[in-house]
Structure formats: C-alpha cells, structure tokens
Amino acid sequence: MQQFVELFQRKVFQYTWLMCGHREDAEEVAQDTLLKVFENWEQLRDPENIKPWVFRIARNCCMLKRRKSAFAPAEELPIDDVPVESGADGPDEILLRKEIHEELEGALRAIPENYRSVILLRDVEEMSTAETASLLDITEDNVKQRLHRGRAMLRKALAA
C-alpha cells in the first residue's frame, strides 16, 4: 500500500488541484479519493486498469466537492501554482519555467472544462484513449475529438 500511495498521491493531488481550483479543496479531495480507493479496493476488477479507476474516483470526488461548495471557483487554479519538482536549476531556468507556466495558465483557462479534462488525462497523466473514454463516460471518438479541439484551442491561446 505504501508504494501505491507514493505512486498516486502526487498525481491525484495535481489533478484535483487543477480541477478544484483551491489548495485546501484539492488536499481534501485528494485525501477523500485515496480513502475511497482503499475502502473500495475489493471492487477493482482489473488491476491493469488501476490508474483509470483511481482517476475516475478523483473526478467524481472533484465533482461532488464542486457541487457541495457554495464558494466553487469560477476559474481553475493557475498552473504555475502547482508544485513542481525542481533540481539544481539556475535562475534562468527557473524564470523560463515560470514564464512557461504563466502562458500555460492563461491558455488552459481559455479552454472549457470538458476539453481541459481530456487534455489533463491524455497529455499529463498519459492515459490511453480507451481509458480516458471509460473514465469520462464518453466514446473514444469523443475523446479524440475533444483532444484535437482542446489542443487546437491551447495552440491558439498560446499563439496569441
């Protein structure tokens, strides 16, 4: 179980932070997600599909939190506020990374949530099209379409 927590804790927190918009909410949702995973461990039918299963739980917890919150944010959290593991980068690399994150933040804010969710799952979490479709309860063709359109929106926003 310790290996599981080490593997998924950061990924689940990053996902919930980008989806919830507030650090406190994201921490609570990430904890709820991991708790629900452990409570429902016996319901996991296919250990090969653990990642989509965990992120489905995280998505449902995010949606539940958003519905319950009277203070749900109108906008998502800036991507540059997400903790990033840093090595021994110099000041130039740190500044460049910050500028890139600021650009991505603006571009991601311009993308509707249904496209943003697909981009996060496919490009950030590197899930397959089938896993993403299953997690979001949409067809694989819809995933491909949203990913294509979301990336196009992202490119357009970054080009501006």
Backbone bond lengths (Angstrom), bond angles and torsions (degrees), N, CA, C in turn:
res aa  C-N    CA-C-N  psi(-1)  N-CA   C-N-CA  omega(-1)  CA-C   N-CA-C  phi
1 M - - - 1.458 - - 1.528 111.52 -
2 Q 1.330 116.92 -34.85 1.463 120.70 -179.90 1.527 110.27 -60.62
3 Q 1.340 117.25 -41.86 1.460 121.18 178.28 1.523 110.43 -63.07
4 F 1.310 116.27 -39.62 1.461 120.75 179.01 1.527 110.44 -60.88
5 V 1.313 116.63 -48.17 1.467 121.40 -179.40 1.524 109.92 -61.53
6 E 1.334 116.59 -45.43 1.464 119.46 179.76 1.516 111.74 -61.77
7 L 1.312 117.16 -36.85 1.462 121.37 -178.75 1.525 112.42 -72.51
8 F 1.326 117.08 -42.42 1.462 120.15 -171.65 1.526 115.65 -100.41
9 Q 1.301 119.03 -20.48 1.468 120.91 -173.68 1.528 111.71 -56.37
10 R 1.323 118.29 -51.13 1.459 121.95 -177.96 1.537 111.38 -65.74
11 K 1.325 116.17 -43.49 1.455 120.50 -179.06 1.530 111.80 -63.99
12 V 1.322 116.32 -43.05 1.463 120.48 179.47 1.526 109.74 -66.32
13 F 1.328 117.11 -42.86 1.460 119.62 178.87 1.528 111.20 -62.52
14 Q 1.325 117.54 -44.69 1.464 120.28 179.62 1.533 110.69 -60.03
15 Y 1.312 116.82 -44.39 1.459 121.41 179.13 1.533 110.97 -62.75
16 T 1.341 116.64 -47.17 1.461 119.36 -177.70 1.521 111.14 -67.55
17 W 1.320 117.34 -33.07 1.465 120.39 178.90 1.523 110.60 -66.78
18 L 1.316 117.10 -43.77 1.460 120.47 178.88 1.524 111.85 -68.48
19 M 1.316 117.41 -29.74 1.457 120.18 -178.68 1.529 112.69 -87.94
20 C 1.330 118.63 -33.85 1.471 121.62 -175.73 1.525 113.02 -86.33
21 G 1.313 117.06 -41.26 1.447 119.54 176.90 1.512 116.41 99.98
22 H 1.322 118.67 -16.32 1.460 121.59 178.94 1.521 108.99 -131.12
23 R 1.321 115.21 140.01 1.462 120.37 -177.35 1.528 111.68 -59.24
24 E 1.326 116.68 -44.59 1.461 119.81 -177.89 1.523 111.34 -62.97
25 D 1.327 116.01 -44.28 1.465 120.17 177.40 1.526 110.43 -62.34
26 A 1.326 115.78 -43.69 1.467 120.47 -178.42 1.526 111.30 -62.95
27 E 1.323 116.65 -41.67 1.463 119.83 178.01 1.523 110.81 -62.78
28 E 1.321 115.73 -44.40 1.464 120.31 179.65 1.527 111.09 -64.16
29 V 1.320 116.64 -44.40 1.464 120.72 -179.26 1.531 110.42 -66.59
30 A 1.326 117.45 -40.14 1.467 120.38 178.44 1.527 110.42 -62.83
31 Q 1.321 116.75 -42.63 1.469 119.97 177.07 1.525 111.17 -63.95
32 D 1.339 115.79 -44.28 1.466 119.63 177.76 1.525 110.86 -59.84
33 T 1.325 115.45 -40.57 1.462 120.12 -179.71 1.517 110.71 -61.10
34 L 1.325 116.69 -51.51 1.462 119.59 -178.73 1.528 111.34 -64.00
35 L 1.321 117.01 -36.99 1.465 120.37 176.88 1.528 110.51 -62.60
36 K 1.329 116.89 -45.34 1.469 120.58 179.25 1.526 111.34 -64.58
37 V 1.334 116.33 -36.07 1.464 119.95 176.99 1.527 109.71 -60.11
38 F 1.338 116.64 -47.98 1.458 119.80 -178.86 1.523 111.93 -68.27
39 E 1.328 117.42 -37.71 1.461 120.64 178.67 1.521 112.20 -65.17
40 N 1.341 116.49 -31.45 1.462 121.05 -174.99 1.524 112.72 -110.59
41 W 1.307 116.85 20.07 1.461 121.93 -175.74 1.532 111.92 -53.73
42 E 1.325 116.82 -38.99 1.465 120.02 -178.28 1.526 112.70 -67.82
43 Q 1.319 118.32 -15.78 1.461 121.24 179.16 1.523 112.98 -83.36
44 L 1.324 117.45 -9.92 1.460 121.41 177.49 1.523 108.31 -68.21
45 R 1.318 116.00 111.46 1.453 120.81 -175.39 1.520 112.49 -83.77
46 D 1.323 115.66 -36.08 1.458 120.22 -174.65 1.526 109.57 -127.67
47 P 1.310 118.04 102.52 1.471 120.96 -178.91 1.533 113.32 -57.90
48 E 1.325 117.22 -22.46 1.468 120.77 177.40 1.531 111.18 -66.04
49 N 1.323 116.92 -25.75 1.465 121.93 -177.39 1.522 112.18 -104.66
50 I 1.308 117.20 34.07 1.464 119.85 -176.90 1.523 111.79 -67.02
51 K 1.331 117.42 -38.94 1.463 120.04 -177.34 1.535 111.60 -62.51
52 P 1.324 119.43 -51.12 1.471 118.54 177.03 1.523 112.65 -60.72
53 W 1.328 117.29 -35.88 1.460 121.33 178.80 1.520 110.57 -63.05
54 V 1.326 117.39 -45.51 1.463 121.45 179.58 1.525 110.33 -64.03
55 F 1.330 117.30 -43.49 1.461 119.51 -178.35 1.526 112.58 -72.73
56 R 1.318 118.08 -25.27 1.467 120.20 172.53 1.530 109.16 -65.73
57 I 1.322 116.26 -43.28 1.463 120.22 177.39 1.526 109.71 -63.04
58 A 1.335 116.91 -43.54 1.471 120.60 178.83 1.526 110.73 -61.38
59 R 1.315 117.03 -42.96 1.469 121.13 179.20 1.532 110.29 -62.00
60 N 1.316 116.60 -45.56 1.465 120.16 179.74 1.524 111.24 -63.79
61 C 1.329 117.03 -39.71 1.470 120.33 177.75 1.525 110.89 -65.03
62 C 1.325 117.15 -39.42 1.472 120.73 176.98 1.524 110.99 -62.49
63 M 1.323 115.98 -44.82 1.461 119.89 -179.35 1.525 110.69 -64.65
64 L 1.315 116.75 -41.28 1.460 121.00 178.42 1.525 110.62 -63.64
65 K 1.302 117.19 -43.62 1.468 121.44 178.92 1.524 110.48 -62.13
66 R 1.314 116.71 -43.11 1.455 121.04 -179.48 1.528 110.99 -64.37
67 R 1.323 116.98 -40.40 1.464 120.44 179.11 1.524 111.63 -65.86
68 K 1.335 116.49 -38.28 1.454 121.12 -177.65 1.519 112.85 -74.86
69 S 1.310 116.89 -28.58 1.455 121.04 -172.99 1.521 111.90 -80.21
70 A 1.323 115.59 123.75 1.459 120.27 174.30 1.521 109.84 -76.58
71 F 1.313 115.70 -15.07 1.457 121.12 -178.14 1.515 111.74 -109.72
72 A 1.321 117.55 27.72 1.463 120.66 -179.39 1.521 109.11 -57.97
73 P 1.323 116.84 132.84 1.459 119.60 -176.41 1.518 112.29 -69.19
74 A 1.327 115.43 146.97 1.457 120.38 176.16 1.521 109.86 -76.73
75 E 1.332 116.06 -25.24 1.457 121.37 -178.91 1.515 109.53 -121.63
76 E 1.319 114.77 159.06 1.458 120.08 178.02 1.522 109.69 -84.09
77 L 1.307 115.79 165.90 1.456 122.88 -179.15 1.517 111.21 -66.93
78 P 1.327 117.42 139.73 1.460 120.23 175.67 1.524 110.86 -60.84
79 I 1.311 115.96 134.56 1.459 120.19 -176.39 1.524 112.01 -65.09
80 D 1.348 117.44 -26.02 1.463 117.98 -178.69 1.522 112.15 -74.78
81 D 1.328 118.56 -7.48 1.459 121.17 175.51 1.518 112.20 -87.23
82 V 1.342 116.98 -8.33 1.450 120.74 179.44 1.518 108.10 -75.44
83 P 1.337 117.18 129.53 1.458 118.71 -179.51 1.524 111.48 -61.23
84 V 1.306 115.53 135.22 1.456 121.55 -179.57 1.516 107.51 -122.08
85 E 1.329 115.45 132.68 1.455 118.52 177.16 1.523 107.32 -67.06
86 S 1.325 116.34 128.40 1.451 119.20 179.53 1.511 110.24 -119.94
87 G 1.308 114.42 139.28 1.451 120.67 176.38 1.520 108.17 -89.81
88 A 1.280 115.55 -143.71 1.459 120.77 -179.47 1.521 109.42 -94.54
89 D 1.320 117.53 53.03 1.448 121.79 -179.81 1.517 110.44 -73.59
90 G 1.317 114.25 147.47 1.453 119.66 176.87 1.516 110.55 -82.70
91 P 1.326 117.16 177.08 1.467 121.82 -178.42 1.531 113.24 -60.09
92 D 1.331 117.20 -35.39 1.462 119.80 179.57 1.524 111.57 -65.02
93 E 1.334 116.01 -43.66 1.463 119.79 -180.00 1.523 111.22 -66.54
94 I 1.322 115.97 -38.62 1.465 120.13 178.98 1.521 110.35 -64.83
95 L 1.329 117.22 -44.42 1.461 121.60 178.67 1.521 111.20 -63.56
96 L 1.323 116.81 -43.75 1.463 120.84 178.97 1.521 110.68 -61.84
97 R 1.337 117.42 -43.92 1.469 121.39 178.76 1.528 110.54 -61.43
98 K 1.326 116.80 -41.43 1.464 121.13 179.21 1.528 110.82 -63.51
99 E 1.318 116.56 -43.06 1.465 120.02 178.81 1.525 111.70 -64.42
100 I 1.313 116.15 -40.51 1.466 120.08 178.00 1.525 110.24 -63.65
101 H 1.316 116.27 -42.59 1.469 120.28 179.35 1.526 110.68 -63.83
102 E 1.310 117.72 -38.39 1.463 120.37 178.67 1.526 110.98 -64.44
103 E 1.323 116.17 -40.56 1.463 120.13 177.44 1.522 111.04 -65.37
104 L 1.323 116.27 -43.66 1.461 120.21 178.79 1.525 111.62 -64.31
105 E 1.315 115.83 -37.92 1.469 120.04 178.28 1.519 110.50 -56.97
106 G 1.311 115.85 -50.99 1.464 119.48 -179.82 1.515 112.30 -62.22
107 A 1.314 115.87 -41.28 1.463 120.14 -179.44 1.523 111.13 -66.85
108 L 1.334 117.48 -42.48 1.456 120.27 179.27 1.525 112.21 -66.95
109 R 1.318 116.62 -34.05 1.468 119.21 177.22 1.519 111.69 -64.92
110 A 1.316 116.25 -27.64 1.463 120.60 -178.68 1.528 112.39 -77.97
111 I 1.320 116.99 -11.37 1.466 121.26 -176.67 1.522 109.67 -96.76
112 P 1.337 117.59 130.17 1.470 120.02 176.97 1.532 111.21 -59.14
113 E 1.318 115.69 154.28 1.466 122.34 -173.73 1.520 113.24 -56.89
114 N 1.329 118.44 -38.45 1.465 119.12 -177.62 1.534 111.60 -66.01
115 Y 1.323 117.99 -32.46 1.465 121.21 175.69 1.532 110.20 -78.09
116 R 1.322 116.67 -40.52 1.467 121.73 -179.63 1.525 110.28 -60.62
117 S 1.317 116.79 -42.35 1.460 120.88 -179.67 1.526 111.13 -60.85
118 V 1.323 117.18 -43.24 1.465 120.72 179.41 1.527 110.28 -65.58
119 I 1.325 117.40 -42.19 1.466 120.52 178.92 1.527 110.39 -62.56
120 L 1.318 117.53 -43.51 1.465 120.04 179.78 1.530 111.44 -62.45
121 L 1.321 116.45 -44.54 1.459 119.45 -177.27 1.523 112.37 -71.36
122 R 1.332 117.39 -41.92 1.466 120.17 -177.03 1.531 112.33 -79.83
123 D 1.323 117.41 -47.97 1.459 120.48 -172.81 1.518 114.28 -89.52
124 V 1.319 117.49 -34.69 1.463 119.64 -179.01 1.526 110.50 -89.11
125 E 1.330 116.67 -50.31 1.463 120.51 -178.30 1.524 112.59 -86.54
126 E 1.325 117.67 -7.26 1.462 124.23 176.22 1.529 113.14 56.65
127 M 1.323 115.85 39.19 1.458 119.83 175.31 1.524 108.74 -79.80
128 S 1.302 115.70 156.23 1.460 120.50 177.78 1.528 109.61 -75.09
129 T 1.313 115.26 167.04 1.453 120.64 177.35 1.525 110.12 -61.69
130 A 1.323 116.70 -42.38 1.466 120.63 -179.49 1.527 111.11 -64.77
131 E 1.338 117.33 -42.62 1.462 120.76 179.22 1.525 110.72 -63.86
132 T 1.323 116.09 -42.57 1.466 120.39 179.95 1.522 110.76 -64.79
133 A 1.315 116.76 -43.16 1.465 120.99 178.90 1.518 110.79 -60.77
134 S 1.311 115.79 -45.22 1.457 120.27 179.46 1.522 111.23 -62.88
135 L 1.317 116.61 -44.33 1.454 121.15 -178.32 1.525 111.85 -63.22
136 L 1.330 116.52 -42.12 1.471 120.85 -176.59 1.525 113.20 -89.98
137 D 1.330 117.22 -0.50 1.469 122.16 -178.31 1.524 112.38 57.03
138 I 1.318 115.34 45.50 1.464 121.89 175.38 1.522 107.51 -132.12
139 T 1.319 116.71 169.96 1.460 119.75 179.85 1.524 110.73 -78.43
140 E 1.314 114.99 161.04 1.467 119.77 177.11 1.526 110.40 -62.20
141 D 1.329 117.08 -36.13 1.459 119.96 177.21 1.526 110.71 -62.53
142 N 1.332 117.30 -39.53 1.466 120.13 176.76 1.518 111.59 -63.90
143 V 1.341 116.97 -39.17 1.469 120.38 177.39 1.524 109.12 -60.61
144 K 1.326 116.56 -48.62 1.459 120.28 -179.14 1.525 111.14 -60.68
145 Q 1.323 115.67 -42.09 1.458 120.80 -179.96 1.532 111.10 -64.93
146 R 1.322 116.65 -47.18 1.468 120.17 -179.94 1.523 111.65 -66.09
147 L 1.324 116.23 -37.31 1.461 119.68 178.33 1.528 110.04 -65.42
148 H 1.312 116.70 -45.41 1.464 120.70 178.69 1.527 110.85 -61.64
149 R 1.310 116.50 -49.28 1.468 120.39 -179.60 1.530 111.82 -66.41
150 G 1.346 116.87 -40.75 1.463 120.89 178.82 1.518 111.86 -62.61
151 R 1.332 116.22 -43.12 1.461 119.62 177.70 1.525 110.90 -64.66
152 A 1.324 115.93 -38.92 1.466 119.31 177.88 1.532 110.30 -63.53
153 M 1.329 116.65 -42.64 1.470 120.40 177.12 1.532 110.58 -62.14
154 L 1.321 115.22 -41.30 1.463 120.92 179.67 1.531 110.15 -62.93
155 R 1.336 116.72 -46.79 1.470 120.93 178.09 1.516 111.25 -59.60
156 K 1.326 115.73 -44.33 1.466 120.79 -179.27 1.527 110.70 -62.78
157 A 1.320 115.99 -44.23 1.469 120.18 179.94 1.518 110.30 -65.88
158 L 1.326 118.00 -38.57 1.463 120.56 179.87 1.523 111.75 -72.09
159 A 1.321 116.68 -31.98 1.471 120.11 179.36 1.516 111.43 -69.33
160 A 1.341 116.52 -31.34 1.457 120.13 -179.99 1.502 109.42 -72.52
